[in-house]
Amino acid sequence: MGNKKKSSFSFESDNIFFYIIRRWRFFAAVVIAAVLVSSIVSLLIPPRYKSTVILFPAASVPVSQVLLAPGYSGSRVGITSFGEEEEAEQVLQILNSEVIRDAVVKQFNLMEHYGIDTSSRTKRTQLLGEYKKNFSFRRTEFLSIEISVLDKDRQMAADIANYVASLIDSVMNGMKRARAVKAYEIVAREYEDLQKHVNMLQDSVEYMRKMGIPDYGTQIEVLTDQYAQALIKGNSAAARTLKEKLDLFNQFGSRYIALRTNLDLETRQLNELRNRYIQAKVEAEQDLPNKFIVDSAVPAEKKSKPVRWLIVVVSSFSAFIIALIALLFFENLWKKIRREI
């Protein structure tokens, strides 16, 4: 019994190579058959071509401040700076979004292109599977973004890759604009209200200017002196006229000073708000690119998949291993049955 166990152990661990040599014809037949079958299968697989776009994300900077604000000094160089890891991750999130996927599917009619039955209940699942298989988005070690598209039509692969890259700007700018427009509307309302108030103050000041009130400080002294002289000389008519002017100055003088002070304050606030208004308007209307294209996609000259030699090698090796395991299993099983008999 001990000899049998020792013989079985020796057979399984030390003599595999010699076991294969003794049965080389069988294994050779298995490998040749695997080579033939895998070669035929690989020839039946339609070739797919890969097109790639390489781009760098642009730095996230407040465009209005960079372009309009005097003395602005941010952490970035400017609107022409390349983005960093944060911007690269943002672009990847956009590329993997449903917005991008749905736009590409609609633009190139991928449901029909991939041969998916539109009446099937699992059409979305099938489409998603094909999409994940044929689309690849990744960040490189240089913080650039690589967009790769596989397709049986080499020109279509290039067109899709370039279209996906173009969607980055429209999607990101659309998201930013939705927020910027709301901010612009708020600032615009405040600016218009303050402008109306300033105009009203200016009209009031202009009215008083026509009445001669602006020189209140100087004229009140002159009028007071003239009024006193008229009273001394007994010129009642002149005194009455000067008294009316003095009453007018006393009535509106303090109001004019308050209006003028308020107008100066409101004008300064209006100028500050106008700067914010212009900045908000620029942010709401800006349509700057969010990427720098390094390499646009072009139709591939050679197929990317299938790699036929790899299919043949892997299939042949797998067939050999499976055949070896199966043969060892059945021979050991047969020996066990014979011993029990």
RALINLIN-V686316 format. One record per pair of residues at least 24 apart in sequence whose ideal C-beta (glycine too) atoms are under 6 Angstrom apart, sorted by the first residue. I is the first residue (numbers start at 0). J is the second residue. D is the distance in whole Angstrom. If there is no record, write none. Layout:
BEGIN
i,j,d
I,J,D
I,J,D
END
This chain:
BEGIN
i,j,d
29,318,5
29,322,4
30,315,5
30,319,6
33,314,5
33,315,4
33,318,4
34,311,6
34,315,5
37,310,5
37,311,5
37,314,4
38,311,6
41,305,6
41,307,4
41,310,4
44,305,5
45,151,5
46,302,4
47,149,5
47,151,5
47,303,6
47,304,5
48,153,4
48,156,5
48,299,4
48,302,6
48,303,6
49,147,6
49,149,5
49,299,6
49,303,4
50,148,6
50,156,4
50,157,4
50,160,5
50,296,4
50,299,6
51,147,5
52,146,4
52,160,5
52,164,5
52,296,5
53,143,6
53,145,6
53,293,4
53,294,4
54,144,5
54,290,5
54,292,5
54,293,6
55,81,5
55,143,5
55,291,5
56,82,4
56,86,4
56,87,5
56,90,5
56,290,6
57,82,6
57,289,5
57,290,6
58,82,5
59,86,6
62,285,5
63,278,4
63,281,4
63,282,5
67,278,6
87,138,5
87,142,5
90,144,5
91,136,6
93,167,6
93,170,5
94,136,4
98,170,6
99,166,5
102,166,6
107,159,6
153,298,4
153,299,5
154,298,5
157,296,4
157,297,6
157,298,5
160,296,4
161,295,6
161,296,5
167,289,6
167,290,5
168,288,5
168,289,5
171,289,5
172,286,6
179,282,4
179,283,4
180,283,5
182,279,5
183,279,4
183,280,6
183,283,4
186,275,5
186,276,5
186,279,4
190,272,5
190,276,4
193,269,5
193,272,6
197,265,5
197,269,5
200,258,6
200,262,4
203,258,5
204,258,5
204,262,6
207,255,5
212,251,5
212,255,5
215,248,6
215,252,4
219,248,5
END
